[in-house]
Amino acid sequence: MINIIHLVRDHWGVALFPIGFMVGWYFDNRNDEKLAIFRNKSKLFQRELKPDEDTVWK
């Protein structure tokens, strides 16, 4: 048990990098879902869509 605690204490940076990456990925996807509500409603991107086009931006 003590060896595991010692290992985590010595290499905490290796554990924090993947956790930080996953948290950032989660919030990025969550923000993209929020922005998808306003897709095609902006005056900047407003135009007629082509027949095979679903959205202006993805």
Buried (B, 14 or more C-beta within 10 A) or exposed (E): EEEEEEEEEEEEEEEEEEEEEEEEEEEEEEEEEEEEEEEEEEEEEEEEEEEEEEEBEE
